[in-house]
Amino acid sequence: MAEGQIYKIHSDFYYIDDGQNSQTCKIRDVLKKQKEKILVGDFVEFSDGYINNLIPRKNFIKRPSVANIDQVIIVSALKEPELDLHQLNRYISLAKYYEINTVLCFNKEDLKWDKHLREKIKKIYTPLGYEIVYTSATEHKGLKAFEKLLAGKTSVLCGNSGVGKSSLVNAINPALNLRTKEISSKTQRGTHTTRHCEIIKLNDTSRIVDTPGFSNVRFDFLLPTEVGELFQEISQLKDKCKYSDCLHINETECNVLKNIEKIAPTRYESYISFVEEAKEYKEKIKYEGKKEEHSKKFVHNKNIAKISEKKRQSSRNNLKQKIYKDLENEHE
């Protein structure tokens, strides 16, 4: 049985790189019944045109749906469209949730942009440990530094449509000729040119995942008290708050509020916004009575099999019956 990595999915066909050739496969019915969704980036075992087994992942991102990646490179435009730090914080927090290393790339440096932005970006994100690179796909500025970040890794490029993800890839390897499209003069936004995730070989060692632009990431899958973990500047202060369920908004004796000057205003504004989204989730599960139960649970970036409540109760009943039977035998 051969092994390989899924580099593209189209309809019911899975395109696999086995290290030497490209293979096209479908999924065995028995694997479909396990309801484990196979993603771009997954390593699989296959034979006779069918995928037989999914090899355990080291990590994954739900949206864009991709597995087994080394880093997320968030691409933002300095101009056209205007830099949106709130949206950048959204992507950073998503990568933080999945515990994947993150690099910040600011593209379109060739345009007339506010040079004070560079100092602002440095002041906010350098203390948080994020590596930063400035590029211009059209004038080939910063490409060597960008290529160095990609060397030997599988990297996900994410960011809004129109920020120049495909243009950057084309600038590094023109032979790929990925589709690009200009920014709308009316909306100042790009249109989606990438329709699906695909792992693309830049050279012998570096791979990037070309993804559709997306802007609908919301944190309505967390509880409000969990949002602080996505902001390390808040996480490192919250343990000294008086209340364990402190949301760091208007509570008394909140250590985060006492040290609010240590947090960039745009970062704190994003935190407040994400907490509000998380409150929607809290209300949802409150009225439903409990969280939706899944066959697997996500712990430390891994899916772990989870026994359903129904099966747990059945197991308890069987155990009780065994105990009663043993007691009856003792009395006989």
HUUR-V964518 format. One record per run of one state. SS is the DSSP state (A for helix, B for strand, O for the rest). FROM is the first residue (numbers start at 1). TO is the last residue. If there is no record, write none. Layout:
BEGIN
((SS	FROM	TO) (SS	FROM	TO))
END
This chain:
BEGIN
((O	1	1) (B	2	10) (O	11	12) (B	13	17) (O	18	21) (B	22	27) (O	28	28) (A	29	33) (O	34	39) (B	40	40) (O	41	42) (B	43	47) (O	48	49) (B	50	54) (O	55	59) (B	60	61) (O	62	65) (B	66	67) (O	68	70) (B	71	77) (O	78	84) (A	85	97) (O	98	101) (B	102	107) (O	108	115) (A	116	126) (O	127	130) (B	131	134) (O	135	135) (B	136	136) (O	137	140) (B	141	141) (O	142	142) (A	143	150) (O	151	153) (B	154	158) (O	159	164) (A	165	172) (O	173	173) (A	174	176) (O	177	197) (B	198	201) (O	202	206) (B	207	210) (O	211	223) (A	224	230) (O	231	231) (A	232	238) (O	239	254) (A	255	258) (O	259	259) (A	260	262) (O	263	264) (A	265	288) (O	289	295) (B	296	299) (O	300	301) (B	302	305) (O	306	308) (A	309	331) (O	332	332))
END
